[in-house]
């Protein structure tokens, strides 16, 4: 059965825009090996499987998030040496620093996070594949 949804393409240039991307990325999963930081280009890219909360039924789609103007990336409680380790995104937030810069934090299940020190909010998220059915809906039971 083919699943039809519109592919998302989102741009964030401030904290409010980033909140929209955060909502779209809730419960996305990625392998650590799908996280790439290019220091010279100042770009952080993550490929992930996004749960499509906006679709009818249980659907995931391959998506990518790219942050520009990244000066530094820090990881906490993420198994960086294990490329097949999986992270689950809970939220993206922006904490202002010296304007227009600050820190974008990607909070993950299990208490881990990625923190990117950025010159300004410059984020793009785009779906890059056709969606596919998934048997499970993410749950947030405590």
SVG drawing of the C-alpha trace seen along z (x, -y; Angstrom):
<svg xmlns="http://www.w3.org/2000/svg" viewBox="-5 -40 43 43">
<polyline fill="none" stroke="black" stroke-width="0.4" points="0.0,0.0 1.5,-3.3 1.5,-6.1 1.0,-9.7 2.1,-12.7 3.6,-16.0 7.4,-16.1 8.3,-18.6 11.0,-21.3 11.4,-23.6 13.8,-26.6 14.6,-28.1 16.1,-31.5 15.1,-32.1 14.1,-30.2 10.3,-30.2 11.1,-28.7 13.4,-26.1 10.4,-25.1 8.5,-24.1 11.4,-21.9 11.6,-20.4 7.9,-19.4 8.5,-17.7 11.5,-15.9 10.0,-14.6 10.7,-10.8 13.0,-10.8 15.7,-8.2 19.3,-8.3 22.4,-6.2 25.5,-7.9 27.2,-7.1 24.6,-9.4 25.8,-12.5 28.5,-14.5 30.2,-17.7 32.4,-19.4 34.4,-21.9 35.9,-23.8 32.5,-24.3 30.9,-24.9 28.0,-22.5 26.4,-19.8 24.3,-17.3 22.1,-14.5 20.2,-11.9 17.4,-10.3 14.1,-8.4 11.3,-10.8 8.0,-9.7 5.3,-11.6 2.9,-12.8 1.1,-14.8 0.2,-11.7 -2.7,-9.3 -1.5,-6.0 2.0,-4.9 4.5,-6.3 8.2,-7.2 10.3,-9.0 14.0,-9.5 14.9,-13.1 17.9,-15.3 18.7,-18.2 21.5,-20.6 22.7,-23.4 24.9,-26.1 27.4,-28.5 28.4,-25.8 31.5,-26.7 31.6,-23.8 29.7,-20.5 29.6,-18.7 28.0,-15.4 26.8,-14.1 25.8,-10.5 25.9,-9.6 28.0,-6.6 30.2,-8.4 32.5,-5.4 29.6,-3.1 28.4,-4.0 25.3,-1.8 24.2,-3.2 20.8,-4.8 19.6,-8.1 16.0,-9.2 15.3,-12.9 13.0,-14.5 13.4,-18.2 15.5,-20.9 16.0,-24.1 17.9,-27.4 19.6,-29.2 20.6,-32.7 24.2,-33.8 26.0,-36.8 23.4,-37.9 22.6,-36.6 24.5,-33.4 23.9,-30.8 23.5,-27.1 21.2,-24.7 20.6,-21.6 19.3,-18.4 17.9,-16.5 17.7,-12.7 15.9,-10.0 18.0,-8.5 19.4,-11.9 21.9,-12.4 22.2,-15.5 24.2,-17.2 25.0,-20.9 26.0,-23.0 27.4,-26.5 26.2,-28.6 26.8,-32.0 23.0,-32.3 20.0,-30.1 20.4,-28.6 18.7,-25.3 17.1,-23.3 15.1,-20.1 13.9,-18.2 12.3,-14.9 14.4,-13.0 12.5,-9.8 9.1,-8.3 7.4,-7.4 6.9,-3.8 4.6,-2.2 5.9,-1.4 4.2,1.0 4.8,-1.2 3.7,-4.6 6.3,-6.2 5.1,-6.4 6.1,-8.7 5.0,-6.7 7.0,-7.6"/>
</svg>
